[in-house]
Amino acid sequence: MSYRLVGISTAQHGEFADRDVVIVGRAVTSDLAVVDATVSRQHAELRARPEGIEVRDLGSSNGTFVNGTAIETAVAQVGDEVMFGKVAFRVEAVAITPAATPAATPAKPLVAPVRPLHPPRAAEPAGRAMADAPVGGTIVRQIPRAGTAVLGAAPAEADGDRRGSDRRRLDILLEVSKGLGKSVDIDALLEKIVEYAFQVLETDRCAILLTDAAGQLTPKLSRDRRGSDAPGAVPQSIAQTAVEQQVAILSDDAAEDQRFTGQSIVMQKVRSAMCVPLVSGEMRVLGILYVDNFSIRKFVESDLDFLIAFAGLASVALENGQLADRIRREALARSNFERFFTPALAARIASSPEAVKLGGDKRRVAVLFSDIRGFTALSETMNPDAMARLLTEYFTEMVECVFRHGGTLDKFIGDAVMAQWGAPIGALDDCDRAMQAALDMMTGLDALNARWRAEQRPTLEIGIGLNVGDVFAGNIGSDRRLEYTVIGDSVNVSSRLCGAAGPGEILISSPFRDALASPPPLDALPPMELKGKSQPLPVFRVQR
């Protein structure tokens, strides 16, 4: 009788015949490798018996259970449930046929195979899709293109052992891909990558460095086997070679390797190290995954094969995480910009990498100021809630008029509204659109006042000033808080015109009138003396 363990909470299974000894554990070298934090590296030993599977716990941290009962040694029969840590399997019987199990050759333990996405090229031996370039005690292997799985076994392994090892590792990678796919937050994803690396490799330290906007490697995470921070620097000679040449590196005697002579290798007593670049689908290096050992244990070629495949999965998850992070940032930026810009303009600004930088430039801008007349006296007669409601309705209508004509809400200044046309993106008809917005604001306020009168609520009167000219436009403030605004004499003139306008009046400057393609009927007013101006300025009042 042959038996099979079929995963209940995992896609794995193990099959073996009489007299087979199967080691279950988290280590990649286990006969049945189970990638789970609750499974010890060597968790349990299984033997096929006529009456069932003899299960012996190997001193695991989280215990071995048969039908829910913790055991040291027990026989699990067909239909029983065996649990290693928190990973459960069910025992099933498998009929043995002569073709499947020759008498002279006992069956080897297997796990469910998973096919690579792309098979090795015909001219290359199976399990070696990329050529090795040995340099002393170092193996340098070219990274395969995205989507190619490369898994090999140590050369000394027999064909049967190599196939079983490949199947186990592919099964582990399937479990890893499921785990990494659940993390989209970059920091959580990096922690998960390091956690899996310790589960599947015998390594003392694992570190991840990511490339910044300038293409430089920046340390993000470094852990030892206990999960503590490992502050030692990643040898730059190894890291730079992996990034610049896009190669995976295995050095089984790093301190003596003539290819990598950095002082950090010697000072940290690195015994054996592997470094694999994290490469995007467009073959852009996102960073590196680095592991090393300080003990006598050396990494072998099969470890490098596995780390390459593991890094490929990590690269896909990291690229997806960075994309999701960028989408979240742009959505947040767009929602913030939409408070001041029209939705279409906000989307264009949010997608620009220059949108949130300090600084700006000189632009020709049409500026509108509107202000409530007699607001101070009115506010003294109303309770705060009623005043807040009135202003909310008023500002909502005024902003809608600005956006309807493609303007930018610069700011609210008390009860005043400042808007502009021309920054960050201008058009030939900026002044005409600003003029139409001002007329709409007056019409919109008339409609509000009619409704407020019907509701026996106070009414409002406003004055508006319009001017055009060159200003500084850009983000002003600090790294912690930026405000997009326009600054200059033309802004001040618009504010002064607004202050001079009476209730229901729209005053415009001579430059603004000259810039209108279709000016409305205007009344010329005597030149006005405005604060900050040495000479009176020609002013026009819009007829309504």
ROTIKE-660500 format. One line per 8 residues: for each residue x, y, z of C-alpha. Coordinates in nm, 2 decimals. Layout:
X:Y:Z ~ ...
END
This chain:
0.00:0.00:0.00 ~ 0.12:0.35:-0.08 ~ 0.00:0.66:0.08 ~ -0.05:1.03:-0.01 ~ -0.07:1.34:0.21 ~ -0.31:1.58:0.05 ~ -0.31:1.94:0.16 ~ -0.63:2.07:0.33
-0.50:2.43:0.38 ~ -0.23:2.42:0.11 ~ -0.20:2.31:-0.25 ~ 0.09:2.07:-0.17 ~ 0.08:1.70:-0.14 ~ 0.34:1.42:-0.08 ~ 0.33:1.07:-0.20 ~ 0.55:0.78:-0.09
0.56:0.40:-0.08 ~ 0.66:0.14:0.19 ~ 1.00:0.20:0.37 ~ 1.03:0.55:0.24 ~ 1.14:0.81:0.50 ~ 1.00:1.16:0.44 ~ 1.12:1.47:0.63 ~ 0.86:1.74:0.65
0.98:2.10:0.72 ~ 1.02:2.46:0.62 ~ 1.37:2.41:0.48 ~ 1.39:2.39:0.10 ~ 1.60:2.07:0.14 ~ 1.31:1.89:0.31 ~ 1.14:1.60:0.12 ~ 0.80:1.77:0.18
0.88:2.15:0.21 ~ 0.60:2.35:0.37 ~ 0.65:2.72:0.36 ~ 0.47:2.85:0.67 ~ 0.59:3.04:0.98 ~ 0.44:2.77:1.21 ~ 0.64:2.49:1.05 ~ 0.99:2.42:1.18
1.28:2.37:0.94 ~ 1.28:2.00:1.02 ~ 0.94:1.95:1.17 ~ 0.85:1.58:1.15 ~ 0.96:1.24:1.00 ~ 0.71:1.02:0.81 ~ 0.74:0.64:0.74 ~ 0.49:0.43:0.54
0.37:0.13:0.74 ~ 0.12:-0.14:0.64 ~ -0.14:0.01:0.88 ~ -0.08:0.37:0.78 ~ 0.18:0.65:0.81 ~ 0.40:0.66:1.11 ~ 0.44:1.02:1.21 ~ 0.72:1.13:1.45
0.76:1.49:1.57 ~ 1.13:1.61:1.55 ~ 1.10:1.86:1.83 ~ 0.91:2.12:1.64 ~ 0.82:2.46:1.79 ~ 0.45:2.44:1.72 ~ 0.39:2.07:1.74 ~ 0.26:1.79:1.52
-0.10:1.67:1.55 ~ -0.31:1.37:1.44 ~ -0.68:1.43:1.44 ~ -0.63:1.73:1.66 ~ -0.42:1.56:1.92 ~ -0.06:1.66:1.98 ~ 0.17:1.36:1.93 ~ 0.54:1.26:1.96
0.49:0.94:1.76 ~ 0.17:0.81:1.62 ~ 0.02:0.62:1.32 ~ -0.21:0.81:1.09 ~ -0.45:0.59:0.90 ~ -0.64:0.66:0.58 ~ -0.88:0.94:0.63 ~ -0.70:1.09:0.93
-0.59:1.45:0.95 ~ -0.22:1.53:1.01 ~ -0.13:1.89:1.10 ~ 0.23:2.03:1.11 ~ 0.20:2.36:1.30 ~ -0.11:2.51:1.15 ~ -0.08:2.34:0.81 ~ -0.32:2.04:0.77
-0.30:1.74:0.54 ~ -0.53:1.43:0.50 ~ -0.40:1.08:0.45 ~ -0.52:0.90:0.14 ~ -0.44:0.55:0.00 ~ -0.28:0.51:-0.34 ~ -0.29:0.18:-0.53 ~ 0.06:0.07:-0.64
0.10:-0.06:-1.00 ~ 0.41:-0.24:-1.13 ~ 0.46:0.03:-1.39 ~ 0.44:0.30:-1.13 ~ 0.66:0.14:-0.87 ~ 0.92:-0.12:-0.98 ~ 1.00:-0.37:-0.71 ~ 1.37:-0.29:-0.73
1.33:0.09:-0.71 ~ 1.13:0.24:-0.42 ~ 0.93:0.55:-0.51 ~ 1.08:0.89:-0.42 ~ 0.88:1.15:-0.23 ~ 0.72:1.40:-0.46 ~ 0.52:1.72:-0.43 ~ 0.27:1.86:-0.68
0.46:1.99:-0.98 ~ 0.42:2.34:-1.11 ~ 0.54:2.42:-1.46 ~ 0.78:2.71:-1.53 ~ 0.62:2.99:-1.73 ~ 0.88:2.94:-2.01 ~ 1.08:2.62:-2.06 ~ 1.46:2.64:-2.11
1.58:2.70:-2.47 ~ 1.63:2.38:-2.67 ~ 2.01:2.43:-2.70 ~ 2.05:2.45:-2.32 ~ 2.03:2.17:-2.06 ~ 1.72:2.15:-1.86 ~ 1.73:2.36:-1.54 ~ 2.00:2.58:-1.68
1.84:2.85:-1.90 ~ 2.12:3.09:-1.83 ~ 2.49:3.04:-1.85 ~ 2.72:3.05:-1.55 ~ 3.04:3.25:-1.55 ~ 3.26:3.11:-1.27 ~ 3.52:3.35:-1.14 ~ 3.73:3.18:-0.87
3.49:3.09:-0.59 ~ 3.22:3.30:-0.75 ~ 2.93:3.22:-0.99 ~ 2.78:3.50:-1.19 ~ 2.46:3.43:-1.37 ~ 2.27:3.64:-1.61 ~ 1.92:3.74:-1.49 ~ 1.64:3.59:-1.71
1.38:3.81:-1.87 ~ 1.07:3.87:-1.66 ~ 0.83:3.57:-1.66 ~ 1.10:3.31:-1.70 ~ 1.14:3.06:-1.42 ~ 1.49:2.91:-1.38 ~ 1.53:2.63:-1.13 ~ 1.82:2.39:-1.12
1.97:2.14:-0.89 ~ 2.33:2.09:-0.78 ~ 2.53:1.90:-1.04 ~ 2.60:1.61:-0.81 ~ 2.23:1.52:-0.77 ~ 2.09:1.23:-0.96 ~ 1.82:1.29:-1.22 ~ 1.54:1.16:-0.99
1.66:1.37:-0.70 ~ 1.69:1.68:-0.91 ~ 1.34:1.64:-1.05 ~ 1.21:1.60:-0.70 ~ 1.40:1.90:-0.57 ~ 1.28:2.11:-0.86 ~ 0.92:2.01:-0.79 ~ 0.95:2.09:-0.42
1.10:2.43:-0.50 ~ 0.85:2.52:-0.76 ~ 0.57:2.42:-0.51 ~ 0.73:2.65:-0.25 ~ 0.75:2.94:-0.51 ~ 0.38:2.89:-0.57 ~ 0.31:2.94:-0.20 ~ 0.54:3.24:-0.20
0.37:3.40:-0.49 ~ 0.03:3.37:-0.32 ~ 0.17:3.53:0.00 ~ 0.35:3.82:-0.18 ~ 0.04:3.89:-0.39 ~ -0.16:3.98:-0.08 ~ 0.07:4.27:0.01 ~ 0.04:4.61:-0.17
0.19:4.84:0.09 ~ 0.56:4.87:0.01 ~ 0.69:4.85:0.36 ~ 0.47:4.55:0.45 ~ 0.58:4.39:0.12 ~ 0.95:4.43:0.19 ~ 0.90:4.27:0.54 ~ 0.72:3.98:0.37
1.00:3.92:0.12 ~ 1.26:3.91:0.40 ~ 1.04:3.67:0.60 ~ 1.00:3.43:0.31 ~ 1.37:3.45:0.23 ~ 1.46:3.33:0.58 ~ 1.20:3.05:0.56 ~ 1.33:2.90:0.24
1.71:2.97:0.27 ~ 1.97:2.88:0.53 ~ 2.10:3.24:0.57 ~ 2.22:3.46:0.86 ~ 2.12:3.80:0.71 ~ 1.88:3.93:0.45 ~ 1.88:4.29:0.32 ~ 1.69:4.48:0.05
1.81:4.79:-0.12 ~ 1.59:4.99:-0.36 ~ 1.70:5.23:-0.63 ~ 1.59:5.59:-0.59 ~ 1.50:5.85:-0.85 ~ 1.86:5.91:-0.93 ~ 1.93:5.53:-0.98 ~ 2.13:5.50:-0.65
2.08:5.21:-0.41 ~ 1.92:5.31:-0.08 ~ 1.90:5.06:0.21 ~ 1.54:4.98:0.30 ~ 1.55:4.67:0.52 ~ 1.81:4.45:0.69 ~ 1.73:4.16:0.92 ~ 1.90:3.87:1.09
1.75:3.53:1.16 ~ 1.59:3.65:1.49 ~ 1.40:3.93:1.30 ~ 1.62:4.20:1.46 ~ 1.78:4.48:1.26 ~ 2.11:4.39:1.11 ~ 2.29:4.72:1.07 ~ 2.59:4.59:0.87
2.64:4.75:0.53 ~ 2.58:4.54:0.21 ~ 2.92:4.51:0.03 ~ 2.91:4.78:-0.24 ~ 3.14:4.59:-0.47 ~ 2.88:4.30:-0.49 ~ 2.57:4.53:-0.50 ~ 2.70:4.75:-0.78
2.81:4.46:-0.99 ~ 2.46:4.30:-0.96 ~ 2.29:4.63:-1.06 ~ 2.52:4.75:-1.33 ~ 2.55:4.42:-1.51 ~ 2.21:4.28:-1.41 ~ 2.36:3.95:-1.29 ~ 2.30:3.73:-0.99
2.61:3.66:-0.79 ~ 2.71:3.37:-0.56 ~ 3.04:3.40:-0.37 ~ 3.12:3.09:-0.16 ~ 3.43:3.26:0.00 ~ 3.36:3.63:-0.02 ~ 3.66:3.74:0.19 ~ 3.90:3.57:-0.05
3.73:3.65:-0.37 ~ 3.95:3.87:-0.58 ~ 3.65:4.00:-0.77 ~ 3.50:4.17:-0.46 ~ 3.77:4.33:-0.25 ~ 3.56:4.58:-0.05 ~ 3.66:4.64:0.31 ~ 3.30:4.58:0.43
3.33:4.21:0.33 ~ 3.64:4.16:0.54 ~ 3.53:4.37:0.83 ~ 3.19:4.19:0.86 ~ 3.35:3.85:0.81 ~ 3.11:3.75:0.53 ~ 3.17:3.38:0.46 ~ 2.93:3.33:0.17
2.70:3.57:0.00 ~ 2.44:3.59:-0.28 ~ 2.30:3.90:-0.45 ~ 2.02:3.92:-0.71 ~ 1.89:4.23:-0.87 ~ 1.52:4.30:-0.85 ~ 1.43:4.36:-1.22 ~ 1.10:4.50:-1.35
0.91:4.37:-1.66 ~ 1.09:4.64:-1.86 ~ 1.43:4.51:-1.73 ~ 1.46:4.82:-1.51 ~ 1.65:4.75:-1.18 ~ 1.42:4.82:-0.89 ~ 1.68:4.72:-0.63 ~ 1.87:4.42:-0.50
1.80:4.12:-0.27 ~ 2.11:4.03:-0.07 ~ 2.17:3.73:0.17 ~ 2.49:3.62:0.34 ~ 2.63:3.38:0.59 ~ 2.89:3.43:0.86 ~ 2.91:3.07:0.96 ~ 3.09:2.78:0.79
2.79:2.70:0.58 ~ 2.83:2.80:0.21 ~ 2.57:2.87:-0.05 ~ 2.56:2.64:-0.35 ~ 2.44:2.67:-0.71 ~ 2.10:2.54:-0.64 ~ 2.06:2.81:-0.37 ~ 2.14:3.07:-0.64
1.89:2.92:-0.88 ~ 1.62:2.93:-0.62 ~ 1.71:3.29:-0.51 ~ 1.68:3.40:-0.88 ~ 1.34:3.26:-0.91 ~ 1.24:3.39:-0.57 ~ 1.37:3.74:-0.66 ~ 1.16:3.72:-0.98
0.84:3.68:-0.78 ~ 0.95:3.95:-0.54 ~ 1.02:4.19:-0.84 ~ 0.67:4.14:-0.97 ~ 0.51:4.20:-0.63 ~ 0.74:4.51:-0.57 ~ 0.66:4.66:-0.91 ~ 0.29:4.61:-0.85
0.32:4.76:-0.51 ~ 0.50:5.07:-0.64 ~ 0.24:5.11:-0.91 ~ -0.04:5.09:-0.65 ~ 0.15:5.33:-0.43 ~ 0.19:5.58:-0.72 ~ -0.18:5.55:-0.80 ~ -0.28:5.62:-0.44
-0.05:5.93:-0.43 ~ -0.18:6.06:-0.75 ~ -0.54:6.00:-0.64 ~ -0.47:6.19:-0.32 ~ -0.29:6.47:-0.50 ~ -0.58:6.49:-0.75 ~ -0.84:6.51:-0.48 ~ -0.64:6.79:-0.32
-0.59:6.98:-0.65 ~ -0.96:6.94:-0.73 ~ -1.04:7.18:-0.45 ~ -0.86:7.45:-0.64 ~ -0.86:7.34:-1.01 ~ -1.11:7.20:-1.25 ~ -1.11:6.82:-1.25 ~ -0.95:6.79:-1.59
-0.68:7.03:-1.50 ~ -0.63:6.87:-1.16 ~ -0.57:6.53:-1.33 ~ -0.30:6.68:-1.56 ~ -0.13:6.85:-1.26 ~ -0.14:6.54:-1.03 ~ 0.02:6.32:-1.30 ~ 0.31:6.56:-1.34
0.62:6.49:-1.12 ~ 0.68:6.87:-1.10 ~ 0.34:6.93:-0.94 ~ 0.45:6.91:-0.58 ~ 0.79:7.08:-0.60 ~ 0.88:7.41:-0.45 ~ 0.93:7.70:-0.69 ~ 0.75:7.83:-0.99
0.78:8.06:-1.29 ~ 0.67:8.38:-1.45 ~ 0.33:8.37:-1.62 ~ 0.07:8.61:-1.77 ~ -0.24:8.56:-1.55 ~ -0.59:8.71:-1.53 ~ -0.68:8.77:-1.16 ~ -1.03:8.80:-1.01
-1.11:8.92:-0.66 ~ -1.46:8.93:-0.52 ~ -1.56:9.05:-0.17 ~ -1.88:9.07:0.03 ~ -1.99:9.42:0.11 ~ -2.09:9.49:0.47 ~ -1.99:9.14:0.59 ~ -1.86:9.25:0.93
-2.18:9.43:1.02 ~ -2.39:9.13:0.89 ~ -2.19:8.88:1.09 ~ -2.26:9.06:1.42 ~ -2.64:9.00:1.37 ~ -2.62:8.63:1.29 ~ -2.53:8.32:1.51 ~ -2.22:8.13:1.40
-2.41:7.83:1.26 ~ -2.64:8.04:1.04 ~ -2.34:8.24:0.92 ~ -2.14:7.93:0.84 ~ -2.43:7.79:0.64 ~ -2.48:8.11:0.45 ~ -2.11:8.14:0.36 ~ -2.10:7.77:0.26
-2.38:7.82:0.01 ~ -2.23:8.14:-0.12 ~ -1.87:8.00:-0.16 ~ -2.01:7.69:-0.33 ~ -2.18:7.89:-0.59 ~ -1.89:8.13:-0.65 ~ -1.64:7.84:-0.69 ~ -1.87:7.66:-0.93
-1.88:7.98:-1.15 ~ -1.49:7.99:-1.15 ~ -1.46:7.62:-1.24 ~ -1.74:7.64:-1.50 ~ -1.52:7.88:-1.70 ~ -1.19:7.69:-1.65 ~ -1.05:7.90:-1.37 ~ -0.83:7.82:-1.07
-0.95:7.89:-0.71 ~ -0.64:8.05:-0.56 ~ -0.77:8.09:-0.20 ~ -1.04:8.22:0.03 ~ -0.94:8.53:0.22 ~ -1.20:8.57:0.49 ~ -1.51:8.64:0.30 ~ -1.32:8.72:-0.02
-1.26:8.49:-0.32 ~ -0.94:8.50:-0.53 ~ -0.93:8.32:-0.86 ~ -0.70:8.32:-1.16 ~ -0.67:8.21:-1.52 ~ -0.34:8.13:-1.68 ~ -0.15:7.92:-1.42 ~ -0.03:7.65:-1.43
-0.17:7.62:-1.78 ~ -0.28:7.92:-1.98 ~ -0.50:7.99:-2.28 ~ -0.55:8.27:-2.53 ~ -0.90:8.34:-2.39 ~ -0.81:8.36:-2.02 ~ -0.94:8.71:-1.98 ~ -1.27:8.64:-2.16
-1.33:8.33:-1.94 ~ -1.25:8.54:-1.63 ~ -1.50:8.80:-1.75 ~ -1.77:8.55:-1.80 ~ -1.70:8.40:-1.46 ~ -1.74:8.74:-1.30 ~ -2.08:8.79:-1.47 ~ -2.19:8.44:-1.37
-2.10:8.52:-1.01 ~ -2.33:8.82:-1.01 ~ -2.61:8.62:-1.17 ~ -2.56:8.33:-0.93 ~ -2.57:8.56:-0.63 ~ -2.89:8.71:-0.76 ~ -3.04:8.36:-0.76 ~ -2.91:8.29:-0.41
-3.05:8.62:-0.28 ~ -3.40:8.54:-0.43 ~ -3.40:8.21:-0.25 ~ -3.27:8.35:0.08 ~ -3.54:8.62:0.08 ~ -3.81:8.36:0.03 ~ -3.66:8.18:0.33 ~ -3.64:8.51:0.53
-3.26:8.48:0.55 ~ -3.01:8.77:0.51 ~ -2.89:8.86:0.15 ~ -2.54:8.95:0.03 ~ -2.39:9.20:-0.20 ~ -2.04:9.17:-0.36 ~ -1.79:9.38:-0.56 ~ -1.55:9.23:-0.81
-1.22:9.35:-0.95 ~ -1.04:9.21:-1.26 ~ -0.68:9.27:-1.39 ~ -0.43:9.09:-1.60 ~ -0.05:9.10:-1.61 ~ 0.28:8.91:-1.54 ~ 0.30:8.73:-1.20 ~ 0.50:8.47:-1.02
0.30:8.14:-1.02 ~ 0.40:7.83:-0.83 ~ 0.41:7.63:-0.50 ~ 0.49:7.85:-0.21 ~ 0.55:7.73:0.15 ~ 0.76:7.46:0.31 ~ 0.82:7.09:0.25 ~ 0.55:7.02:0.50
0.28:7.24:0.35 ~ 0.27:7.39:0.00 ~ 0.02:7.63:-0.15 ~ -0.01:7.70:-0.52 ~ -0.06:8.07:-0.57 ~ 0.02:8.38:-0.78 ~ 0.21:8.68:-0.65 ~ 0.28:9.01:-0.81
0.17:9.37:-0.87 ~ -0.11:9.26:-1.11 ~ -0.26:9.06:-0.82 ~ -0.25:9.37:-0.59 ~ -0.42:9.59:-0.86 ~ -0.70:9.34:-0.89 ~ -0.75:9.34:-0.51 ~ -0.75:9.72:-0.50
-1.01:9.73:-0.78 ~ -1.23:9.49:-0.59 ~ -1.20:9.71:-0.28 ~ -1.31:10.01:-0.48 ~ -1.61:9.84:-0.64 ~ -1.95:9.91:-0.49 ~ -2.22:9.66:-0.42 ~ -2.30:9.47:-0.75
-2.02:9.64:-0.94 ~ -1.75:9.48:-1.16 ~ -1.44:9.70:-1.21 ~ -1.17:9.61:-1.47 ~ -0.84:9.76:-1.56 ~ -0.74:9.91:-1.89 ~ -0.50:9.61:-1.97 ~ -0.77:9.37:-1.89
-1.02:9.55:-2.12 ~ -0.76:9.55:-2.40 ~ -0.71:9.17:-2.37 ~ -1.08:9.09:-2.41 ~ -1.18:8.95:-2.75 ~ -1.55:9.03:-2.69 ~ -1.58:9.30:-2.41 ~ -1.92:9.36:-2.26
-2.07:9.71:-2.25 ~ -1.84:9.92:-2.03 ~ -1.86:10.26:-1.86 ~ -1.53:10.45:-1.84 ~ -1.47:10.59:-1.49 ~ -1.23:10.87:-1.39 ~ -0.88:10.73:-1.33 ~ -0.85:10.59:-0.98
-0.57:10.64:-0.73 ~ -0.49:10.30:-0.60 ~ -0.27:10.22:-0.30 ~ 0.09:10.14:-0.41 ~ 0.05:10.32:-0.75 ~ 0.21:10.66:-0.82 ~ -0.02:10.75:-1.11 ~ -0.40:10.72:-1.13
-0.51:10.41:-1.33 ~ -0.78:10.40:-1.60 ~ -1.07:10.19:-1.48 ~ -1.39:10.06:-1.64 ~ -1.72:9.95:-1.49 ~ -1.91:9.66:-1.65 ~ -2.27:9.75:-1.74 ~ -2.53:9.50:-1.60
END
